[in-house]
Amino acid sequence: MNVILSATLAANEDIVRRRRAGLRVLNLAFGEAGLPVHPALRNRLSEASGNNGYGEVAGSAALRESAAGYWGRRGLPTDPDLVVSGPGSKPLLFGLLLALGGDVVLPMPSWVSYAAQAEIVGVRAILLPPPPGEGGVPDPDLLAPAVSEARSRGRDVRSVLVTLPDNPTGRLARPETVRRLAVLARELDLIIISDEIYRDLVHDPSAVFASPAEFAPERTVITTGLSKSLALGGWRTGSARLPGAALRDRLLALASEIWSTPPAPVQHAAAYAFAEPAELVRRVADSRRLHGIMARAVAERFIRAGACVEPPQGGFYLYPEISSFSSSTELATELIEKHGVAVLPGTAFGDRPRVSRIRVATSLLYGESAEQRLAALHADDPVRLPWIDASLRHLDEALEGLGRCGGGRSGGGMPSEKPAATRR
């Protein structure tokens, strides 16, 4: 097993070291929501700070009921007894891979921790690209052949994992793609793990969001958390919606040996957040608007520089390609070493080594202080704020002359080829 420090966390620590050395670095590598905690949530955390006892492994009844209501308001009636909460959606995903066992199908590219967690668990990942122009979902046209071929060689493929909307591409899979994948999962007897932590940050509030739980509820697990929509990354809280008691019981048995119980004060605040009071609904809406404005502003700069990039649809990511470079590592190294712009190479997300795509996170552009970030959140045109304008000019300078989009394509699109399945 060759597991190293997570690429996102390693990049963030490297940026801290560079800044301590007096270097100017534009942090486009770390996917933190970049906004202050809402005062109502700070108050809820404070009032529960004396709760220092162990609680239920699955989380408090209040939190599970609140999370069930959250999903119910999104058209997914949920039994609170089938909700499991934990210290972040990341350990919940790890626990699910342990509970399910068997190999897992992942989109290529996909979030850095999916394949790493599979390796730690001792299962293998089958990486399949998404349909052209989409992200976060393995192409349904490739799923059945890849699973059948793997099983013919004795591999035990049990699950497929999707991200809606996606990290790293910022794209949202079409409802028809999600439906087709859910139908195939039933035919292939696969459990679907649907990571929907960015669901509430789809930039267009009128966009149609489809969860695989709508089409295959009996085999879909949904994970979510508050680290993105409400910028609570450091509080470590997440919840999973399970399709049945058997998987829930296996997950709880593992959780009891890994994290014991979610932290009690954070559960109290999370229960309030999942209930979606009006002030937090407004905060999420304001955040969604800001993330969309900034992601589009950064995408426009890459397009002007000749990059191929699909317009971001959710979260705070984009995934541009500048194919005048021989690899994503070369491109990322050039940006940080020569221009002080930190991004992550596509290889960190399972992409092919000779493809020069990078993951760009835009959510730390909002400012260095809480005051600046709140000003960005409420500004009519945050791009014009002096500190954001300065960061975008830094990016423009770095991108100038990096190269054009290859293969005769003009900026604004990603390559449409469908590479063969990659296996780890």
C-alpha positions as CSV (number, residue, x, y, z in Angstrom):
1,M,0.0,0.0,0.0
2,N,1.5,3.3,-1.1
3,V,-0.6,6.0,0.6
4,I,0.8,9.5,0.8
5,L,-0.6,12.8,2.3
6,S,-3.7,13.8,0.5
7,A,-2.9,16.0,-2.5
8,T,-5.2,18.8,-1.3
9,L,-3.9,18.9,2.2
10,A,-0.3,18.6,1.0
11,A,-0.8,21.5,-1.3
12,N,-2.3,23.7,1.4
13,E,0.6,22.9,3.7
14,D,3.1,23.7,1.0
15,I,1.4,27.1,0.4
16,V,1.6,27.9,4.1
17,R,5.4,27.2,4.0
18,R,5.9,29.3,0.9
19,R,4.0,32.2,2.5
20,R,6.0,32.0,5.7
21,A,9.1,32.2,3.6
22,G,7.8,35.5,2.2
23,L,6.7,34.3,-1.2
24,R,3.5,35.5,-2.9
25,V,1.2,32.6,-3.6
26,L,-2.3,32.7,-5.1
27,N,-4.1,29.7,-3.5
28,L,-6.2,28.0,-6.1
29,A,-5.4,24.5,-4.8
30,F,-7.4,24.0,-1.7
31,G,-11.2,23.4,-1.8
32,E,-12.2,25.2,1.3
33,A,-15.5,27.2,1.2
34,G,-13.6,30.4,2.2
35,L,-16.4,32.1,4.2
36,P,-16.9,32.9,7.9
37,V,-19.2,30.8,10.1
38,H,-22.7,32.2,10.4
39,P,-23.2,33.7,13.9
40,A,-26.3,31.5,14.5
41,L,-24.1,28.5,14.2
42,R,-21.5,29.8,16.5
43,N,-24.2,30.4,19.1
44,R,-25.5,26.9,18.8
45,L,-22.0,25.5,19.2
46,S,-21.3,27.6,22.2
47,E,-24.5,26.7,24.0
48,A,-23.7,23.0,23.6
49,S,-20.0,23.3,24.6
50,G,-20.7,21.7,28.0
51,N,-21.9,18.5,26.3
52,N,-18.8,16.3,26.7
53,G,-20.3,12.8,27.1
54,Y,-20.3,10.0,24.5
55,G,-23.5,9.7,22.6
56,E,-25.1,7.3,20.1
57,V,-22.8,6.0,17.4
58,A,-25.3,7.0,14.7
59,G,-25.6,10.5,16.1
60,S,-28.2,12.1,18.3
61,A,-31.9,11.6,17.5
62,A,-32.3,15.4,17.0
63,L,-29.5,15.4,14.3
64,R,-30.8,12.3,12.5
65,E,-34.4,13.7,12.4
66,S,-33.1,17.0,11.2
67,A,-31.0,15.4,8.4
68,A,-34.0,13.2,7.5
69,G,-36.1,16.4,7.1
70,Y,-33.4,17.9,4.9
71,W,-33.7,15.0,2.5
72,G,-37.4,14.9,2.7
73,R,-37.7,18.6,1.5
74,R,-35.7,17.5,-1.5
75,G,-38.2,14.8,-2.5
76,L,-36.5,11.9,-0.7
77,P,-38.6,10.8,2.2
78,T,-36.1,9.5,4.8
79,D,-36.4,7.3,7.9
80,P,-34.3,8.9,10.7
81,D,-33.3,5.4,11.8
82,L,-31.5,5.0,8.4
83,V,-29.4,8.1,8.9
84,V,-25.9,7.8,10.3
85,S,-23.9,10.9,11.2
86,G,-20.1,11.1,11.7
87,P,-17.2,13.5,12.0
88,G,-17.4,14.6,8.3
89,S,-18.6,12.9,5.2
90,K,-15.0,11.7,4.4
91,P,-14.9,9.1,7.3
92,L,-18.4,8.1,6.4
93,L,-17.3,7.4,2.8
94,F,-14.3,5.4,4.2
95,G,-16.6,3.4,6.5
96,L,-19.0,2.7,3.6
97,L,-16.2,1.3,1.4
98,L,-15.2,-0.9,4.4
99,A,-18.8,-2.0,5.0
100,L,-19.5,-2.8,1.3
101,G,-16.2,-4.4,0.4
102,G,-15.4,-5.3,-3.1
103,D,-14.0,-3.2,-5.9
104,V,-15.6,0.2,-6.7
105,V,-16.2,2.0,-10.0
106,L,-15.1,5.7,-9.9
107,P,-15.4,8.6,-12.4
108,M,-12.2,9.7,-13.9
109,P,-11.2,12.3,-12.8
110,S,-12.7,12.2,-9.3
111,W,-11.9,13.6,-5.9
112,V,-8.5,12.7,-4.6
113,S,-9.6,10.6,-1.6
114,Y,-11.9,8.1,-3.3
115,A,-9.2,6.0,-4.9
116,A,-6.8,6.5,-1.9
117,Q,-9.5,5.3,0.5
118,A,-10.1,2.2,-1.7
119,E,-6.4,1.4,-1.6
120,I,-6.3,1.7,2.2
121,V,-9.4,-0.6,2.4
122,G,-7.7,-3.1,0.2
123,V,-10.0,-2.9,-2.8
124,R,-9.3,-1.7,-6.3
125,A,-10.8,1.2,-8.2
126,I,-12.0,1.0,-11.8
127,L,-11.8,4.5,-13.3
128,L,-14.2,5.4,-16.1
129,P,-14.5,8.8,-17.8
130,P,-17.8,10.7,-17.7
131,P,-19.9,11.4,-20.8
132,P,-18.5,14.3,-22.8
133,G,-19.3,17.6,-21.1
134,E,-20.3,16.0,-17.9
135,G,-18.5,15.2,-14.7
136,G,-18.8,13.1,-11.5
137,V,-20.5,10.1,-13.0
138,P,-18.9,7.2,-15.0
139,D,-20.2,7.0,-18.5
140,P,-23.1,4.6,-18.5
141,D,-22.0,3.3,-21.9
142,L,-18.8,2.1,-20.4
143,L,-20.1,0.8,-17.0
144,A,-21.5,-2.6,-18.0
145,P,-18.6,-3.7,-20.2
146,A,-16.0,-2.6,-17.6
147,V,-17.8,-4.4,-14.7
148,S,-18.4,-7.5,-16.8
149,E,-14.8,-7.6,-17.9
150,A,-13.5,-7.2,-14.3
151,R,-15.8,-9.9,-13.0
152,S,-14.7,-12.2,-15.8
153,R,-11.2,-12.0,-14.3
154,G,-12.4,-12.8,-10.8
155,R,-12.8,-9.3,-9.4
156,D,-15.7,-8.7,-7.0
157,V,-17.1,-5.3,-8.1
158,R,-19.8,-4.2,-5.7
159,S,-20.3,-0.4,-5.9
160,V,-20.1,2.7,-8.0
161,L,-19.5,6.1,-6.6
162,V,-20.7,9.4,-8.1
163,T,-20.3,13.1,-7.1
164,L,-23.2,15.5,-7.8
165,P,-22.1,18.2,-8.7
166,D,-18.5,17.2,-9.2
167,N,-15.2,17.9,-7.7
168,P,-12.8,18.4,-9.6
169,T,-14.7,19.5,-12.8
170,G,-17.4,21.6,-11.3
171,R,-19.9,20.0,-13.7
172,L,-23.3,18.5,-12.9
173,A,-24.3,15.2,-14.5
174,R,-27.5,15.4,-16.5
175,P,-30.6,13.7,-15.0
176,E,-30.8,11.3,-17.9
177,T,-27.2,10.2,-17.2
178,V,-28.0,9.7,-13.5
179,R,-31.1,7.7,-14.4
180,R,-29.3,5.4,-16.8
181,L,-26.5,4.8,-14.3
182,A,-29.1,3.9,-11.6
183,V,-30.8,1.4,-14.0
184,L,-27.5,-0.2,-14.8
185,A,-26.5,-0.4,-11.2
186,R,-29.7,-2.4,-10.5
187,E,-29.0,-4.7,-13.4
188,L,-25.4,-5.2,-12.3
189,D,-26.2,-5.4,-8.6
190,L,-24.1,-2.5,-7.6
191,I,-24.6,-0.2,-4.6
192,I,-24.5,3.5,-5.6
193,I,-22.7,5.9,-3.3
194,S,-23.8,9.4,-4.2
195,D,-21.6,12.1,-2.7
196,E,-23.9,15.1,-2.7
197,I,-22.0,17.5,-0.5
198,Y,-22.1,20.2,-3.2
199,R,-25.8,19.7,-3.9
200,D,-26.9,23.0,-2.4
201,L,-24.2,24.9,-4.4
202,V,-25.5,24.3,-7.9
203,H,-25.0,27.8,-9.3
204,D,-28.3,28.0,-11.2
205,P,-31.1,27.5,-8.7
206,S,-33.5,26.5,-11.5
207,A,-31.2,23.7,-12.7
208,V,-32.6,20.2,-12.5
209,F,-30.7,18.1,-9.9
210,A,-31.2,14.3,-10.0
211,S,-30.0,12.0,-7.3
212,P,-29.7,8.3,-8.1
213,A,-31.8,7.7,-5.0
214,E,-34.8,8.9,-7.1
215,F,-34.3,6.1,-9.5
216,A,-32.8,3.3,-7.4
217,P,-33.7,4.1,-3.8
218,E,-33.1,0.5,-2.6
219,R,-29.4,0.6,-3.5
220,T,-28.4,4.2,-3.1
221,V,-26.4,5.7,-0.2
222,I,-26.3,9.5,-0.1
223,T,-23.5,11.3,1.8
224,T,-23.5,15.0,2.6
225,G,-22.2,17.5,5.1
226,L,-21.9,21.2,6.0
227,S,-18.3,21.9,5.1
228,K,-19.1,23.3,1.7
229,S,-22.6,24.9,1.9
230,L,-22.1,26.5,5.3
231,A,-18.2,26.6,5.3
232,L,-17.9,24.3,8.3
233,G,-14.9,22.3,7.1
234,G,-13.1,22.5,10.4
235,W,-16.1,21.4,12.4
236,R,-16.1,17.9,10.8
237,T,-19.7,16.9,10.5
238,G,-21.4,14.7,7.9
239,S,-24.5,12.5,7.5
240,A,-25.3,9.5,5.3
241,R,-28.7,8.3,4.2
242,L,-28.7,4.5,4.0
243,P,-31.0,2.3,1.9
244,G,-31.6,-0.4,4.5
245,A,-30.9,-1.6,8.0
246,A,-28.3,-4.3,7.0
247,L,-25.8,-1.8,5.6
248,R,-26.6,0.7,8.4
249,D,-25.7,-1.9,11.0
250,R,-22.4,-2.8,9.3
251,L,-21.5,0.9,9.0
252,L,-22.4,1.5,12.7
253,A,-20.3,-1.5,13.8
254,L,-17.3,0.0,12.0
255,A,-18.0,3.5,13.2
256,S,-18.1,2.3,16.8
257,E,-14.4,1.2,16.4
258,I,-13.2,4.1,14.3
259,W,-14.8,7.4,15.6
260,S,-17.1,6.1,18.4
261,T,-19.6,9.0,18.1
262,P,-19.8,12.4,16.4
263,P,-18.7,15.3,18.6
264,A,-21.7,16.4,20.7
265,P,-21.5,20.2,20.5
266,V,-21.1,20.0,16.7
267,Q,-24.1,17.7,16.5
268,H,-26.2,20.3,18.2
269,A,-25.2,23.0,15.7
270,A,-25.6,20.5,12.8
271,A,-29.1,19.6,13.8
272,Y,-30.0,23.3,13.7
273,A,-28.3,23.7,10.3
274,F,-30.1,20.7,8.6
275,A,-33.4,22.1,9.8
276,E,-32.7,25.0,7.4
277,P,-33.9,28.1,9.3
278,A,-34.4,31.2,7.2
279,E,-31.1,32.9,8.1
280,L,-29.1,29.8,7.0
281,V,-31.1,29.4,3.8
282,R,-30.2,33.0,3.0
283,R,-26.5,32.3,3.8
284,V,-26.4,29.3,1.5
285,A,-28.1,31.2,-1.3
286,D,-25.6,34.1,-0.9
287,S,-22.7,31.6,-0.9
288,R,-24.0,29.8,-4.0
289,R,-24.3,33.1,-5.8
290,L,-20.7,34.2,-4.8
291,H,-19.2,30.8,-5.7
292,G,-20.9,30.9,-9.1
293,I,-19.7,34.5,-9.9
294,M,-16.1,33.8,-8.9
295,A,-15.9,30.4,-10.6
296,R,-17.2,31.9,-13.9
297,A,-14.8,34.9,-13.5
298,V,-11.8,32.5,-13.2
299,A,-13.0,30.3,-16.0
300,E,-13.2,33.4,-18.3
301,R,-9.6,34.1,-17.6
302,F,-8.5,30.6,-18.5
303,I,-10.5,30.8,-21.7
304,R,-8.9,34.1,-22.7
305,A,-5.6,32.4,-22.1
306,G,-6.5,29.7,-24.6
307,A,-7.5,27.0,-22.2
308,C,-10.2,24.4,-22.8
309,V,-12.7,24.5,-19.9
310,E,-16.3,23.6,-19.5
311,P,-18.3,26.3,-17.7
312,P,-18.6,25.5,-14.0
313,Q,-22.0,24.5,-12.8
314,G,-21.6,23.9,-9.1
315,G,-19.3,24.2,-6.2
316,F,-16.2,26.3,-6.6
317,Y,-14.0,24.3,-9.1
318,L,-13.1,24.2,-12.7
319,Y,-10.9,21.8,-14.6
320,P,-9.1,23.6,-17.5
321,E,-6.7,22.1,-20.0
322,I,-3.8,23.9,-21.6
323,S,-2.5,21.3,-23.9
324,S,0.8,23.0,-24.9
325,F,2.1,21.3,-21.8
326,S,3.2,17.7,-21.8
327,S,1.5,16.8,-18.5
328,S,-0.7,18.2,-15.7
329,T,2.3,18.0,-13.4
330,E,4.4,20.1,-15.7
331,L,1.6,22.7,-15.9
332,A,1.0,22.8,-12.2
333,T,4.8,23.1,-11.5
334,E,5.2,25.9,-14.0
335,L,2.3,27.9,-12.3
336,I,3.6,27.6,-8.8
337,E,7.3,27.8,-9.3
338,K,7.4,30.6,-11.9
339,H,4.1,32.5,-11.2
340,G,3.2,31.8,-7.6
341,V,-0.2,30.2,-8.5
342,A,-1.0,27.0,-6.7
343,V,-3.3,24.5,-8.4
344,L,-3.5,20.7,-8.4
345,P,-2.4,18.5,-11.3
346,G,-5.1,16.2,-12.9
347,T,-3.0,13.1,-12.0
348,A,-4.0,13.8,-8.3
349,F,-7.6,13.0,-9.4
350,G,-6.8,9.9,-11.4
351,D,-6.5,11.6,-14.8
352,R,-4.1,10.3,-17.4
353,P,-0.5,11.4,-16.9
354,R,0.0,12.9,-20.4
355,V,-3.2,15.1,-20.2
356,S,-2.5,18.7,-19.1
357,R,-5.6,19.3,-17.0
358,I,-5.5,21.0,-13.6
359,R,-8.0,21.4,-10.8
360,V,-8.6,25.1,-9.9
361,A,-10.4,26.0,-6.7
362,T,-11.8,29.5,-6.6
363,S,-13.2,29.8,-3.0
364,L,-10.1,31.3,-1.3
365,L,-10.2,34.3,-3.5
366,Y,-12.7,36.1,-1.3
367,G,-10.2,37.6,1.0
368,E,-7.8,37.0,3.9
369,S,-10.0,38.3,6.7
370,A,-13.5,37.6,7.9
371,E,-14.4,41.2,7.0
372,Q,-13.2,40.9,3.4
373,R,-15.0,37.6,3.0
374,L,-18.3,39.0,4.3
375,A,-17.9,42.0,2.0
376,A,-17.4,39.6,-1.0
377,L,-20.5,37.6,0.1
378,H,-22.7,40.6,0.0
379,A,-21.2,42.6,-2.8
380,D,-23.2,43.2,-6.0
381,D,-20.1,42.7,-8.0
382,P,-17.4,40.9,-5.9
383,V,-15.0,40.8,-8.8
384,R,-14.5,44.6,-8.5
385,L,-13.5,44.4,-4.8
386,P,-9.8,45.6,-4.7
387,W,-8.4,42.5,-3.1
388,I,-10.3,40.2,-5.4
389,D,-9.3,42.3,-8.4
390,A,-5.7,42.1,-7.3
391,S,-5.8,38.3,-7.2
392,L,-7.4,38.0,-10.6
393,R,-4.8,40.3,-12.1
394,H,-2.2,38.0,-10.5
395,L,-3.9,35.1,-12.3
396,D,-4.0,37.0,-15.6
397,E,-0.3,37.6,-15.4
398,A,0.4,34.0,-14.7
399,L,-1.7,32.7,-17.6
400,E,-0.3,35.1,-20.1
401,G,1.6,33.2,-22.7
402,L,1.1,29.7,-21.2
403,G,-0.3,28.3,-24.5
404,R,-3.3,27.6,-26.5
405,C,-6.0,24.9,-26.3
406,G,-4.6,22.0,-28.4
407,G,-6.0,20.0,-31.3
408,G,-7.5,22.9,-33.1
409,R,-10.1,23.6,-30.4
410,S,-11.0,27.0,-29.2
411,G,-11.3,27.9,-25.6
412,G,-14.5,27.0,-23.8
413,G,-14.6,23.2,-24.2
414,M,-13.0,20.0,-22.9
415,P,-11.8,17.2,-25.1
416,S,-14.6,14.8,-26.0
417,E,-12.6,11.6,-26.5
418,K,-13.5,8.6,-24.4
419,P,-10.3,7.0,-23.1
420,A,-10.4,3.4,-22.1
421,A,-11.1,2.4,-18.5
422,T,-8.2,2.9,-16.1
423,R,-7.7,0.5,-13.3
424,R,-5.9,0.9,-10.0
